[in-house]
Amino acid sequence: MAMLAGGRDAQINVTPMIDILLVLLIIFMVIGPASSGFDTETPQPAANAAPRVQRDVDCGRKPMGRFEWTGTRCRFQNSRAS
């Protein structure tokens, strides 16, 4: 904490910040129950669409600094090991 001349401690007045936070709290408490949300329409898949196949993705760093993505070796421009 900074010391002022004369040995007094400098302290920040937090009263205005607390006042603003209380006002915002009251506003959100009043608006929250009053708003019932909004209706959205989510897209539906086409009837003739093929089902999507879920695949596992495996990525990692192998010995000697190599990177592999689902069994395929990857190269990065900023990679130290090539």
mmCIF file of the N, C-alpha and C atoms, coordinates in Angstrom:
data_MODEL
# 
_entry.id   MODEL 
# 
loop_
_atom_site.group_PDB 
_atom_site.id 
_atom_site.type_symbol 
_atom_site.label_atom_id 
_atom_site.label_alt_id 
_atom_site.label_comp_id 
_atom_site.label_asym_id 
_atom_site.label_entity_id 
_atom_site.label_seq_id 
_atom_site.pdbx_PDB_ins_code 
_atom_site.Cartn_x 
_atom_site.Cartn_y 
_atom_site.Cartn_z 
_atom_site.occupancy 
_atom_site.B_iso_or_equiv 
_atom_site.pdbx_formal_charge 
_atom_site.auth_seq_id 
_atom_site.auth_comp_id 
_atom_site.auth_asym_id 
_atom_site.auth_atom_id 
_atom_site.pdbx_PDB_model_num 
ATOM 1   N N  . MET A 1 1  ? 0.836   -1.168  0.000   1.00 0.00 ? 1  MET A N  1 
ATOM 2   C CA . MET A 1 1  ? 0.000   0.000   0.000   1.00 0.00 ? 1  MET A CA 1 
ATOM 3   C C  . MET A 1 1  ? 0.882   1.232   0.000   1.00 0.00 ? 1  MET A C  1 
ATOM 4   N N  . ALA A 1 2  ? 0.537   2.239   -0.749  1.00 0.00 ? 2  ALA A N  1 
ATOM 5   C CA . ALA A 1 2  ? 1.346   3.456   -0.823  1.00 0.00 ? 2  ALA A CA 1 
ATOM 6   C C  . ALA A 1 2  ? 1.111   4.319   0.404   1.00 0.00 ? 2  ALA A C  1 
ATOM 7   N N  . MET A 1 3  ? 2.168   4.954   0.817   1.00 0.00 ? 3  MET A N  1 
ATOM 8   C CA . MET A 1 3  ? 2.077   5.850   1.982   1.00 0.00 ? 3  MET A CA 1 
ATOM 9   C C  . MET A 1 3  ? 2.092   7.286   1.489   1.00 0.00 ? 3  MET A C  1 
ATOM 10  N N  . LEU A 1 4  ? 1.202   8.092   2.017   1.00 0.00 ? 4  LEU A N  1 
ATOM 11  C CA . LEU A 1 4  ? 1.167   9.511   1.704   1.00 0.00 ? 4  LEU A CA 1 
ATOM 12  C C  . LEU A 1 4  ? 2.097   10.253  2.645   1.00 0.00 ? 4  LEU A C  1 
ATOM 13  N N  . ALA A 1 5  ? 2.356   11.508  2.298   1.00 0.00 ? 5  ALA A N  1 
ATOM 14  C CA . ALA A 1 5  ? 3.174   12.345  3.181   1.00 0.00 ? 5  ALA A CA 1 
ATOM 15  C C  . ALA A 1 5  ? 2.467   12.467  4.522   1.00 0.00 ? 5  ALA A C  1 
ATOM 16  N N  . GLY A 1 6  ? 3.188   12.393  5.575   1.00 0.00 ? 6  GLY A N  1 
ATOM 17  C CA . GLY A 1 6  ? 2.603   12.487  6.903   1.00 0.00 ? 6  GLY A CA 1 
ATOM 18  C C  . GLY A 1 6  ? 2.302   11.122  7.497   1.00 0.00 ? 6  GLY A C  1 
ATOM 19  N N  . GLY A 1 7  ? 2.641   10.026  6.786   1.00 0.00 ? 7  GLY A N  1 
ATOM 20  C CA . GLY A 1 7  ? 2.463   8.692   7.330   1.00 0.00 ? 7  GLY A CA 1 
ATOM 21  C C  . GLY A 1 7  ? 1.063   8.129   7.209   1.00 0.00 ? 7  GLY A C  1 
ATOM 22  N N  . ARG A 1 8  ? 0.173   8.737   6.421   1.00 0.00 ? 8  ARG A N  1 
ATOM 23  C CA . ARG A 1 8  ? -1.180  8.205   6.253   1.00 0.00 ? 8  ARG A CA 1 
ATOM 24  C C  . ARG A 1 8  ? -1.207  7.179   5.127   1.00 0.00 ? 8  ARG A C  1 
ATOM 25  N N  . ASP A 1 9  ? -2.061  6.196   5.252   1.00 0.00 ? 9  ASP A N  1 
ATOM 26  C CA . ASP A 1 9  ? -2.223  5.188   4.209   1.00 0.00 ? 9  ASP A CA 1 
ATOM 27  C C  . ASP A 1 9  ? -3.148  5.707   3.124   1.00 0.00 ? 9  ASP A C  1 
ATOM 28  N N  . ALA A 1 10 ? -2.808  5.422   1.868   1.00 0.00 ? 10 ALA A N  1 
ATOM 29  C CA . ALA A 1 10 ? -3.672  5.768   0.738   1.00 0.00 ? 10 ALA A CA 1 
ATOM 30  C C  . ALA A 1 10 ? -4.671  4.640   0.548   1.00 0.00 ? 10 ALA A C  1 
ATOM 31  N N  . GLN A 1 11 ? -5.955  4.950   0.530   1.00 0.00 ? 11 GLN A N  1 
ATOM 32  C CA . GLN A 1 11 ? -6.996  3.943   0.352   1.00 0.00 ? 11 GLN A CA 1 
ATOM 33  C C  . GLN A 1 11 ? -7.929  4.370   -0.761  1.00 0.00 ? 11 GLN A C  1 
ATOM 34  N N  . ILE A 1 12 ? -8.398  3.388   -1.496  1.00 0.00 ? 12 ILE A N  1 
ATOM 35  C CA . ILE A 1 12 ? -9.309  3.642   -2.607  1.00 0.00 ? 12 ILE A CA 1 
ATOM 36  C C  . ILE A 1 12 ? -10.729 3.657   -2.071  1.00 0.00 ? 12 ILE A C  1 
ATOM 37  N N  . ASN A 1 13 ? -11.510 4.623   -2.519  1.00 0.00 ? 13 ASN A N  1 
ATOM 38  C CA . ASN A 1 13 ? -12.913 4.707   -2.120  1.00 0.00 ? 13 ASN A CA 1 
ATOM 39  C C  . ASN A 1 13 ? -13.714 3.767   -3.016  1.00 0.00 ? 13 ASN A C  1 
ATOM 40  N N  . VAL A 1 14 ? -14.234 2.678   -2.446  1.00 0.00 ? 14 VAL A N  1 
ATOM 41  C CA . VAL A 1 14 ? -14.961 1.686   -3.227  1.00 0.00 ? 14 VAL A CA 1 
ATOM 42  C C  . VAL A 1 14 ? -16.470 1.874   -3.159  1.00 0.00 ? 14 VAL A C  1 
ATOM 43  N N  . THR A 1 15 ? -16.937 2.902   -2.467  1.00 0.00 ? 15 THR A N  1 
ATOM 44  C CA . THR A 1 15 ? -18.378 3.119   -2.331  1.00 0.00 ? 15 THR A CA 1 
ATOM 45  C C  . THR A 1 15 ? -19.073 3.296   -3.676  1.00 0.00 ? 15 THR A C  1 
ATOM 46  N N  . PRO A 1 16 ? -18.545 4.097   -4.626  1.00 0.00 ? 16 PRO A N  1 
ATOM 47  C CA . PRO A 1 16 ? -19.240 4.213   -5.925  1.00 0.00 ? 16 PRO A CA 1 
ATOM 48  C C  . PRO A 1 16 ? -19.322 2.886   -6.670  1.00 0.00 ? 16 PRO A C  1 
ATOM 49  N N  . MET A 1 17 ? -18.283 2.070   -6.591  1.00 0.00 ? 17 MET A N  1 
ATOM 50  C CA . MET A 1 17 ? -18.313 0.782   -7.273  1.00 0.00 ? 17 MET A CA 1 
ATOM 51  C C  . MET A 1 17 ? -19.376 -0.131  -6.661  1.00 0.00 ? 17 MET A C  1 
ATOM 52  N N  . ILE A 1 18 ? -19.485 -0.142  -5.351  1.00 0.00 ? 18 ILE A N  1 
ATOM 53  C CA . ILE A 1 18 ? -20.497 -0.958  -4.682  1.00 0.00 ? 18 ILE A CA 1 
ATOM 54  C C  . ILE A 1 18 ? -21.886 -0.474  -5.037  1.00 0.00 ? 18 ILE A C  1 
ATOM 55  N N  . ASP A 1 19 ? -22.072 0.843   -5.130  1.00 0.00 ? 19 ASP A N  1 
ATOM 56  C CA . ASP A 1 19 ? -23.379 1.389   -5.521  1.00 0.00 ? 19 ASP A CA 1 
ATOM 57  C C  . ASP A 1 19 ? -23.772 0.915   -6.915  1.00 0.00 ? 19 ASP A C  1 
ATOM 58  N N  . ILE A 1 20 ? -22.841 0.946   -7.844  1.00 0.00 ? 20 ILE A N  1 
ATOM 59  C CA . ILE A 1 20 ? -23.133 0.508   -9.216  1.00 0.00 ? 20 ILE A CA 1 
ATOM 60  C C  . ILE A 1 20 ? -23.452 -0.980  -9.240  1.00 0.00 ? 20 ILE A C  1 
ATOM 61  N N  . LEU A 1 21 ? -22.700 -1.771  -8.510  1.00 0.00 ? 21 LEU A N  1 
ATOM 62  C CA . LEU A 1 21 ? -22.958 -3.212  -8.477  1.00 0.00 ? 21 LEU A CA 1 
ATOM 63  C C  . LEU A 1 21 ? -24.328 -3.525  -7.885  1.00 0.00 ? 21 LEU A C  1 
ATOM 64  N N  . LEU A 1 22 ? -24.728 -2.794  -6.841  1.00 0.00 ? 22 LEU A N  1 
ATOM 65  C CA . LEU A 1 22 ? -26.053 -3.029  -6.260  1.00 0.00 ? 22 LEU A CA 1 
ATOM 66  C C  . LEU A 1 22 ? -27.158 -2.642  -7.230  1.00 0.00 ? 22 LEU A C  1 
ATOM 67  N N  . VAL A 1 23 ? -26.980 -1.537  -7.942  1.00 0.00 ? 23 VAL A N  1 
ATOM 68  C CA . VAL A 1 23 ? -27.985 -1.123  -8.933  1.00 0.00 ? 23 VAL A CA 1 
ATOM 69  C C  . VAL A 1 23 ? -28.089 -2.177  -10.033 1.00 0.00 ? 23 VAL A C  1 
ATOM 70  N N  . LEU A 1 24 ? -26.963 -2.679  -10.530 1.00 0.00 ? 24 LEU A N  1 
ATOM 71  C CA . LEU A 1 24 ? -27.000 -3.713  -11.561 1.00 0.00 ? 24 LEU A CA 1 
ATOM 72  C C  . LEU A 1 24 ? -27.646 -4.996  -11.045 1.00 0.00 ? 24 LEU A C  1 
ATOM 73  N N  . LEU A 1 25 ? -27.364 -5.344  -9.810  1.00 0.00 ? 25 LEU A N  1 
ATOM 74  C CA . LEU A 1 25 ? -27.977 -6.530  -9.212  1.00 0.00 ? 25 LEU A CA 1 
ATOM 75  C C  . LEU A 1 25 ? -29.486 -6.387  -9.162  1.00 0.00 ? 25 LEU A C  1 
ATOM 76  N N  . ILE A 1 26 ? -29.965 -5.236  -8.739  1.00 0.00 ? 26 ILE A N  1 
ATOM 77  C CA . ILE A 1 26 ? -31.413 -4.997  -8.676  1.00 0.00 ? 26 ILE A CA 1 
ATOM 78  C C  . ILE A 1 26 ? -32.027 -5.046  -10.060 1.00 0.00 ? 26 ILE A C  1 
ATOM 79  N N  . ILE A 1 27 ? -31.356 -4.435  -11.055 1.00 0.00 ? 27 ILE A N  1 
ATOM 80  C CA . ILE A 1 27 ? -31.884 -4.441  -12.424 1.00 0.00 ? 27 ILE A CA 1 
ATOM 81  C C  . ILE A 1 27 ? -32.007 -5.871  -12.942 1.00 0.00 ? 27 ILE A C  1 
ATOM 82  N N  . PHE A 1 28 ? -30.971 -6.682  -12.751 1.00 0.00 ? 28 PHE A N  1 
ATOM 83  C CA . PHE A 1 28 ? -31.031 -8.053  -13.254 1.00 0.00 ? 28 PHE A CA 1 
ATOM 84  C C  . PHE A 1 28 ? -32.031 -8.906  -12.479 1.00 0.00 ? 28 PHE A C  1 
ATOM 85  N N  . MET A 1 29 ? -32.234 -8.620  -11.214 1.00 0.00 ? 29 MET A N  1 
ATOM 86  C CA . MET A 1 29 ? -33.240 -9.367  -10.450 1.00 0.00 ? 29 MET A CA 1 
ATOM 87  C C  . MET A 1 29 ? -34.648 -9.032  -10.920 1.00 0.00 ? 29 MET A C  1 
ATOM 88  N N  . VAL A 1 30 ? -34.878 -7.806  -11.355 1.00 0.00 ? 30 VAL A N  1 
ATOM 89  C CA . VAL A 1 30 ? -36.205 -7.410  -11.836 1.00 0.00 ? 30 VAL A CA 1 
ATOM 90  C C  . VAL A 1 30 ? -36.430 -7.913  -13.251 1.00 0.00 ? 30 VAL A C  1 
ATOM 91  N N  . ILE A 1 31 ? -35.415 -7.803  -14.097 1.00 0.00 ? 31 ILE A N  1 
ATOM 92  C CA . ILE A 1 31 ? -35.572 -8.182  -15.500 1.00 0.00 ? 31 ILE A CA 1 
ATOM 93  C C  . ILE A 1 31 ? -35.615 -9.699  -15.656 1.00 0.00 ? 31 ILE A C  1 
ATOM 94  N N  . GLY A 1 32 ? -34.879 -10.434 -14.835 1.00 0.00 ? 32 GLY A N  1 
ATOM 95  C CA . GLY A 1 32 ? -34.780 -11.891 -14.978 1.00 0.00 ? 32 GLY A CA 1 
ATOM 96  C C  . GLY A 1 32 ? -36.114 -12.600 -15.018 1.00 0.00 ? 32 GLY A C  1 
ATOM 97  N N  . PRO A 1 33 ? -36.967 -12.471 -13.998 1.00 0.00 ? 33 PRO A N  1 
ATOM 98  C CA . PRO A 1 33 ? -38.254 -13.165 -14.040 1.00 0.00 ? 33 PRO A CA 1 
ATOM 99  C C  . PRO A 1 33 ? -39.210 -12.606 -15.089 1.00 0.00 ? 33 PRO A C  1 
ATOM 100 N N  . ALA A 1 34 ? -39.050 -11.338 -15.447 1.00 0.00 ? 34 ALA A N  1 
ATOM 101 C CA . ALA A 1 34 ? -39.962 -10.720 -16.406 1.00 0.00 ? 34 ALA A CA 1 
ATOM 102 C C  . ALA A 1 34 ? -39.728 -11.237 -17.819 1.00 0.00 ? 34 ALA A C  1 
ATOM 103 N N  . SER A 1 35 ? -38.488 -11.581 -18.137 1.00 0.00 ? 35 SER A N  1 
ATOM 104 C CA . SER A 1 35 ? -38.208 -12.070 -19.488 1.00 0.00 ? 35 SER A CA 1 
ATOM 105 C C  . SER A 1 35 ? -38.419 -13.578 -19.521 1.00 0.00 ? 35 SER A C  1 
ATOM 106 N N  . SER A 1 36 ? -39.203 -14.020 -20.473 1.00 0.00 ? 36 SER A N  1 
ATOM 107 C CA . SER A 1 36 ? -39.509 -15.447 -20.568 1.00 0.00 ? 36 SER A CA 1 
ATOM 108 C C  . SER A 1 36 ? -38.640 -16.129 -21.602 1.00 0.00 ? 36 SER A C  1 
ATOM 109 N N  . GLY A 1 37 ? -37.660 -15.437 -22.137 1.00 0.00 ? 37 GLY A N  1 
ATOM 110 C CA . GLY A 1 37 ? -36.799 -16.021 -23.159 1.00 0.00 ? 37 GLY A CA 1 
ATOM 111 C C  . GLY A 1 37 ? -37.368 -15.752 -24.533 1.00 0.00 ? 37 GLY A C  1 
ATOM 112 N N  . PHE A 1 38 ? -36.865 -16.459 -25.518 1.00 0.00 ? 38 PHE A N  1 
ATOM 113 C CA . PHE A 1 38 ? -37.350 -16.289 -26.878 1.00 0.00 ? 38 PHE A CA 1 
ATOM 114 C C  . PHE A 1 38 ? -37.361 -17.638 -27.558 1.00 0.00 ? 38 PHE A C  1 
ATOM 115 N N  . ASP A 1 39 ? -38.246 -17.758 -28.505 1.00 0.00 ? 39 ASP A N  1 
ATOM 116 C CA . ASP A 1 39 ? -38.391 -19.022 -29.224 1.00 0.00 ? 39 ASP A CA 1 
ATOM 117 C C  . ASP A 1 39 ? -37.381 -19.085 -30.358 1.00 0.00 ? 39 ASP A C  1 
ATOM 118 N N  . THR A 1 40 ? -36.791 -20.234 -30.531 1.00 0.00 ? 40 THR A N  1 
ATOM 119 C CA . THR A 1 40 ? -35.856 -20.437 -31.629 1.00 0.00 ? 40 THR A CA 1 
ATOM 120 C C  . THR A 1 40 ? -36.278 -21.656 -32.425 1.00 0.00 ? 40 THR A C  1 
ATOM 121 N N  . GLU A 1 41 ? -35.900 -21.652 -33.666 1.00 0.00 ? 41 GLU A N  1 
ATOM 122 C CA . GLU A 1 41 ? -36.172 -22.794 -34.528 1.00 0.00 ? 41 GLU A CA 1 
ATOM 123 C C  . GLU A 1 41 ? -34.837 -23.448 -34.852 1.00 0.00 ? 41 GLU A C  1 
ATOM 124 N N  . THR A 1 42 ? -34.648 -24.652 -34.376 1.00 0.00 ? 42 THR A N  1 
ATOM 125 C CA . THR A 1 42 ? -33.409 -25.357 -34.657 1.00 0.00 ? 42 THR A CA 1 
ATOM 126 C C  . THR A 1 42 ? -33.538 -26.096 -35.982 1.00 0.00 ? 42 THR A C  1 
ATOM 127 N N  . PRO A 1 43 ? -32.469 -26.149 -36.752 1.00 0.00 ? 43 PRO A N  1 
ATOM 128 C CA . PRO A 1 43 ? -32.552 -26.846 -38.046 1.00 0.00 ? 43 PRO A CA 1 
ATOM 129 C C  . PRO A 1 43 ? -32.723 -28.347 -37.845 1.00 0.00 ? 43 PRO A C  1 
ATOM 130 N N  . GLN A 1 44 ? -33.578 -28.928 -38.652 1.00 0.00 ? 44 GLN A N  1 
ATOM 131 C CA . GLN A 1 44 ? -33.842 -30.357 -38.594 1.00 0.00 ? 44 GLN A CA 1 
ATOM 132 C C  . GLN A 1 44 ? -33.104 -31.042 -39.745 1.00 0.00 ? 44 GLN A C  1 
ATOM 133 N N  . PRO A 1 45 ? -32.561 -32.240 -39.526 1.00 0.00 ? 45 PRO A N  1 
ATOM 134 C CA . PRO A 1 45 ? -31.864 -32.933 -40.618 1.00 0.00 ? 45 PRO A CA 1 
ATOM 135 C C  . PRO A 1 45 ? -32.855 -33.356 -41.701 1.00 0.00 ? 45 PRO A C  1 
ATOM 136 N N  . ALA A 1 46 ? -32.347 -33.415 -42.908 1.00 0.00 ? 46 ALA A N  1 
ATOM 137 C CA . ALA A 1 46 ? -33.195 -33.837 -44.025 1.00 0.00 ? 46 ALA A CA 1 
ATOM 138 C C  . ALA A 1 46 ? -33.573 -35.300 -43.843 1.00 0.00 ? 46 ALA A C  1 
ATOM 139 N N  . ALA A 1 47 ? -34.733 -35.665 -44.355 1.00 0.00 ? 47 ALA A N  1 
ATOM 140 C CA . ALA A 1 47 ? -35.231 -37.027 -44.180 1.00 0.00 ? 47 ALA A CA 1 
ATOM 141 C C  . ALA A 1 47 ? -34.342 -38.044 -44.890 1.00 0.00 ? 47 ALA A C  1 
ATOM 142 N N  . ASN A 1 48 ? -33.727 -37.649 -46.016 1.00 0.00 ? 48 ASN A N  1 
ATOM 143 C CA . ASN A 1 48 ? -32.914 -38.594 -46.776 1.00 0.00 ? 48 ASN A CA 1 
ATOM 144 C C  . ASN A 1 48 ? -31.418 -38.439 -46.478 1.00 0.00 ? 48 ASN A C  1 
ATOM 145 N N  . ALA A 1 49 ? -31.050 -37.713 -45.450 1.00 0.00 ? 49 ALA A N  1 
ATOM 146 C CA . ALA A 1 49 ? -29.643 -37.502 -45.116 1.00 0.00 ? 49 ALA A CA 1 
ATOM 147 C C  . ALA A 1 49 ? -29.048 -38.774 -44.509 1.00 0.00 ? 49 ALA A C  1 
ATOM 148 N N  . ALA A 1 50 ? -27.838 -39.065 -44.914 1.00 0.00 ? 50 ALA A N  1 
ATOM 149 C CA . ALA A 1 50 ? -27.143 -40.236 -44.380 1.00 0.00 ? 50 ALA A CA 1 
ATOM 150 C C  . ALA A 1 50 ? -26.668 -39.919 -42.958 1.00 0.00 ? 50 ALA A C  1 
ATOM 151 N N  . PRO A 1 51 ? -26.721 -40.897 -42.077 1.00 0.00 ? 51 PRO A N  1 
ATOM 152 C CA . PRO A 1 51 ? -26.257 -40.633 -40.710 1.00 0.00 ? 51 PRO A CA 1 
ATOM 153 C C  . PRO A 1 51 ? -24.752 -40.368 -40.697 1.00 0.00 ? 51 PRO A C  1 
ATOM 154 N N  . ARG A 1 52 ? -24.336 -39.464 -39.832 1.00 0.00 ? 52 ARG A N  1 
ATOM 155 C CA . ARG A 1 52 ? -22.920 -39.121 -39.733 1.00 0.00 ? 52 ARG A CA 1 
ATOM 156 C C  . ARG A 1 52 ? -22.193 -40.191 -38.921 1.00 0.00 ? 52 ARG A C  1 
ATOM 157 N N  . VAL A 1 53 ? -21.033 -40.551 -39.391 1.00 0.00 ? 53 VAL A N  1 
ATOM 158 C CA . VAL A 1 53 ? -20.220 -41.551 -38.723 1.00 0.00 ? 53 VAL A CA 1 
ATOM 159 C C  . VAL A 1 53 ? -19.319 -40.848 -37.721 1.00 0.00 ? 53 VAL A C  1 
ATOM 160 N N  . GLN A 1 54 ? -19.352 -41.301 -36.509 1.00 0.00 ? 54 GLN A N  1 
ATOM 161 C CA . GLN A 1 54 ? -18.524 -40.731 -35.446 1.00 0.00 ? 54 GLN A CA 1 
ATOM 162 C C  . GLN A 1 54 ? -17.170 -41.416 -35.496 1.00 0.00 ? 54 GLN A C  1 
ATOM 163 N N  . ARG A 1 55 ? -16.089 -40.634 -35.644 1.00 0.00 ? 55 ARG A N  1 
ATOM 164 C CA . ARG A 1 55 ? -14.751 -41.207 -35.679 1.00 0.00 ? 55 ARG A CA 1 
ATOM 165 C C  . ARG A 1 55 ? -13.936 -40.671 -34.507 1.00 0.00 ? 55 ARG A C  1 
ATOM 166 N N  . ASP A 1 56 ? -13.095 -41.526 -33.978 1.00 0.00 ? 56 ASP A N  1 
ATOM 167 C CA . ASP A 1 56 ? -12.183 -41.091 -32.933 1.00 0.00 ? 56 ASP A CA 1 
ATOM 168 C C  . ASP A 1 56 ? -11.002 -40.384 -33.569 1.00 0.00 ? 56 ASP A C  1 
ATOM 169 N N  . VAL A 1 57 ? -10.566 -39.314 -32.945 1.00 0.00 ? 57 VAL A N  1 
ATOM 170 C CA . VAL A 1 57 ? -9.419  -38.567 -33.428 1.00 0.00 ? 57 VAL A CA 1 
ATOM 171 C C  . VAL A 1 57 ? -8.307  -38.727 -32.408 1.00 0.00 ? 57 VAL A C  1 
ATOM 172 N N  . ASP A 1 58 ? -7.155  -39.148 -32.887 1.00 0.00 ? 58 ASP A N  1 
ATOM 173 C CA . ASP A 1 58 ? -6.001  -39.347 -32.015 1.00 0.00 ? 58 ASP A CA 1 
ATOM 174 C C  . ASP A 1 58 ? -4.886  -38.434 -32.494 1.00 0.00 ? 58 ASP A C  1 
ATOM 175 N N  . CYS A 1 59 ? -4.463  -37.530 -31.646 1.00 0.00 ? 59 CYS A N  1 
ATOM 176 C CA . CYS A 1 59 ? -3.341  -36.680 -31.990 1.00 0.00 ? 59 CYS A CA 1 
ATOM 177 C C  . CYS A 1 59 ? -2.386  -36.650 -30.815 1.00 0.00 ? 59 CYS A C  1 
ATOM 178 N N  . GLY A 1 60 ? -1.132  -36.519 -31.128 1.00 0.00 ? 60 GLY A N  1 
ATOM 179 C CA . GLY A 1 60 ? -0.167  -36.488 -30.050 1.00 0.00 ? 60 GLY A CA 1 
ATOM 180 C C  . GLY A 1 60 ? 1.246   -36.312 -30.550 1.00 0.00 ? 60 GLY A C  1 
ATOM 181 N N  . ARG A 1 61 ? 2.135   -36.168 -29.606 1.00 0.00 ? 61 ARG A N  1 
ATOM 182 C CA . ARG A 1 61 ? 3.545   -35.997 -29.906 1.00 0.00 ? 61 ARG A CA 1 
ATOM 183 C C  . ARG A 1 61 ? 4.245   -37.322 -29.650 1.00 0.00 ? 61 ARG A C  1 
ATOM 184 N N  . LYS A 1 62 ? 4.915   -37.776 -30.639 1.00 0.00 ? 62 LYS A N  1 
ATOM 185 C CA . LYS A 1 62 ? 5.621   -39.052 -30.567 1.00 0.00 ? 62 LYS A CA 1 
ATOM 186 C C  . LYS A 1 62 ? 7.094   -38.792 -30.232 1.00 0.00 ? 62 LYS A C  1 
ATOM 187 N N  . PRO A 1 63 ? 7.859   -39.856 -29.988 1.00 0.00 ? 63 PRO A N  1 
ATOM 188 C CA . PRO A 1 63 ? 9.287   -39.671 -29.700 1.00 0.00 ? 63 PRO A CA 1 
ATOM 189 C C  . PRO A 1 63 ? 9.995   -38.935 -30.836 1.00 0.00 ? 63 PRO A C  1 
ATOM 190 N N  . MET A 1 64 ? 11.066  -38.264 -30.515 1.00 0.00 ? 64 MET A N  1 
ATOM 191 C CA . MET A 1 64 ? 11.891  -37.492 -31.454 1.00 0.00 ? 64 MET A CA 1 
ATOM 192 C C  . MET A 1 64 ? 11.150  -36.276 -32.002 1.00 0.00 ? 64 MET A C  1 
ATOM 193 N N  . GLY A 1 65 ? 10.122  -35.807 -31.303 1.00 0.00 ? 65 GLY A N  1 
ATOM 194 C CA . GLY A 1 65 ? 9.442   -34.575 -31.681 1.00 0.00 ? 65 GLY A CA 1 
ATOM 195 C C  . GLY A 1 65 ? 8.474   -34.696 -32.833 1.00 0.00 ? 65 GLY A C  1 
ATOM 196 N N  . ARG A 1 66 ? 8.103   -35.885 -33.225 1.00 0.00 ? 66 ARG A N  1 
ATOM 197 C CA . ARG A 1 66 ? 7.143   -36.045 -34.322 1.00 0.00 ? 66 ARG A CA 1 
ATOM 198 C C  . ARG A 1 66 ? 5.731   -35.859 -33.811 1.00 0.00 ? 66 ARG A C  1 
ATOM 199 N N  . PHE A 1 67 ? 4.867   -35.330 -34.659 1.00 0.00 ? 67 PHE A N  1 
ATOM 200 C CA . PHE A 1 67 ? 3.457   -35.172 -34.341 1.00 0.00 ? 67 PHE A CA 1 
ATOM 201 C C  . PHE A 1 67 ? 2.655   -36.082 -35.258 1.00 0.00 ? 67 PHE A C  1 
ATOM 202 N N  . GLU A 1 68 ? 1.647   -36.742 -34.697 1.00 0.00 ? 68 GLU A N  1 
ATOM 203 C CA . GLU A 1 68 ? 0.775   -37.599 -35.496 1.00 0.00 ? 68 GLU A CA 1 
ATOM 204 C C  . GLU A 1 68 ? -0.673  -37.233 -35.246 1.00 0.00 ? 68 GLU A C  1 
ATOM 205 N N  . TRP A 1 69 ? -1.446  -37.258 -36.326 1.00 0.00 ? 69 TRP A N  1 
ATOM 206 C CA . TRP A 1 69 ? -2.873  -36.962 -36.262 1.00 0.00 ? 69 TRP A CA 1 
ATOM 207 C C  . TRP A 1 69 ? -3.597  -38.157 -36.849 1.00 0.00 ? 69 TRP A C  1 
ATOM 208 N N  . THR A 1 70 ? -4.236  -38.956 -36.021 1.00 0.00 ? 70 THR A N  1 
ATOM 209 C CA . THR A 1 70 ? -4.956  -40.171 -36.388 1.00 0.00 ? 70 THR A CA 1 
ATOM 210 C C  . THR A 1 70 ? -4.064  -41.075 -37.245 1.00 0.00 ? 70 THR A C  1 
ATOM 211 N N  . GLY A 1 71 ? -2.831  -41.282 -36.787 1.00 0.00 ? 71 GLY A N  1 
ATOM 212 C CA . GLY A 1 71 ? -1.918  -42.193 -37.463 1.00 0.00 ? 71 GLY A CA 1 
ATOM 213 C C  . GLY A 1 71 ? -1.143  -41.582 -38.612 1.00 0.00 ? 71 GLY A C  1 
ATOM 214 N N  . THR A 1 72 ? -1.419  -40.346 -39.001 1.00 0.00 ? 72 THR A N  1 
ATOM 215 C CA . THR A 1 72 ? -0.724  -39.691 -40.096 1.00 0.00 ? 72 THR A CA 1 
ATOM 216 C C  . THR A 1 72 ? 0.271   -38.690 -39.523 1.00 0.00 ? 72 THR A C  1 
ATOM 217 N N  . ARG A 1 73 ? 1.493   -38.736 -40.029 1.00 0.00 ? 73 ARG A N  1 
ATOM 218 C CA . ARG A 1 73 ? 2.516   -37.822 -39.534 1.00 0.00 ? 73 ARG A CA 1 
ATOM 219 C C  . ARG A 1 73 ? 2.234   -36.411 -40.028 1.00 0.00 ? 73 ARG A C  1 
ATOM 220 N N  . CYS A 1 74 ? 2.358   -35.443 -39.124 1.00 0.00 ? 74 CYS A N  1 
ATOM 221 C CA . CYS A 1 74 ? 2.111   -34.046 -39.453 1.00 0.00 ? 74 CYS A CA 1 
ATOM 222 C C  . CYS A 1 74 ? 3.411   -33.269 -39.395 1.00 0.00 ? 74 CYS A C  1 
ATOM 223 N N  . ARG A 1 75 ? 3.506   -32.258 -40.228 1.00 0.00 ? 75 ARG A N  1 
ATOM 224 C CA . ARG A 1 75 ? 4.660   -31.356 -40.190 1.00 0.00 ? 75 ARG A CA 1 
ATOM 225 C C  . ARG A 1 75 ? 4.161   -29.948 -39.924 1.00 0.00 ? 75 ARG A C  1 
ATOM 226 N N  . PHE A 1 76 ? 4.907   -29.256 -39.112 1.00 0.00 ? 76 PHE A N  1 
ATOM 227 C CA . PHE A 1 76 ? 4.577   -27.866 -38.799 1.00 0.00 ? 76 PHE A CA 1 
ATOM 228 C C  . PHE A 1 76 ? 5.750   -26.999 -39.229 1.00 0.00 ? 76 PHE A C  1 
ATOM 229 N N  . GLN A 1 77 ? 5.475   -25.829 -39.732 1.00 0.00 ? 77 GLN A N  1 
ATOM 230 C CA . GLN A 1 77 ? 6.547   -24.967 -40.227 1.00 0.00 ? 77 GLN A CA 1 
ATOM 231 C C  . GLN A 1 77 ? 7.459   -24.517 -39.096 1.00 0.00 ? 77 GLN A C  1 
ATOM 232 N N  . ASN A 1 78 ? 6.899   -24.274 -37.923 1.00 0.00 ? 78 ASN A N  1 
ATOM 233 C CA . ASN A 1 78 ? 7.710   -23.796 -36.821 1.00 0.00 ? 78 ASN A CA 1 
ATOM 234 C C  . ASN A 1 78 ? 8.180   -24.932 -35.913 1.00 0.00 ? 78 ASN A C  1 
ATOM 235 N N  . SER A 1 79 ? 8.076   -26.167 -36.375 1.00 0.00 ? 79 SER A N  1 
ATOM 236 C CA . SER A 1 79 ? 8.494   -27.326 -35.590 1.00 0.00 ? 79 SER A CA 1 
ATOM 237 C C  . SER A 1 79 ? 10.018  -27.422 -35.612 1.00 0.00 ? 79 SER A C  1 
ATOM 238 N N  . ARG A 1 80 ? 10.601  -27.757 -34.463 1.00 0.00 ? 80 ARG A N  1 
ATOM 239 C CA . ARG A 1 80 ? 12.064  -27.890 -34.391 1.00 0.00 ? 80 ARG A CA 1 
ATOM 240 C C  . ARG A 1 80 ? 12.529  -29.172 -35.040 1.00 0.00 ? 80 ARG A C  1 
ATOM 241 N N  . ALA A 1 81 ? 11.786  -30.259 -34.811 1.00 0.00 ? 81 ALA A N  1 
ATOM 242 C CA . ALA A 1 81 ? 12.170  -31.546 -35.393 1.00 0.00 ? 81 ALA A CA 1 
ATOM 243 C C  . ALA A 1 81 ? 11.358  -31.780 -36.660 1.00 0.00 ? 81 ALA A C  1 
ATOM 244 N N  . SER A 1 82 ? 12.000  -32.251 -37.705 1.00 0.00 ? 82 SER A N  1 
ATOM 245 C CA . SER A 1 82 ? 11.267  -32.481 -38.939 1.00 0.00 ? 82 SER A CA 1 
ATOM 246 C C  . SER A 1 82 ? 11.251  -33.951 -39.302 1.00 0.00 ? 82 SER A C  1 
# 
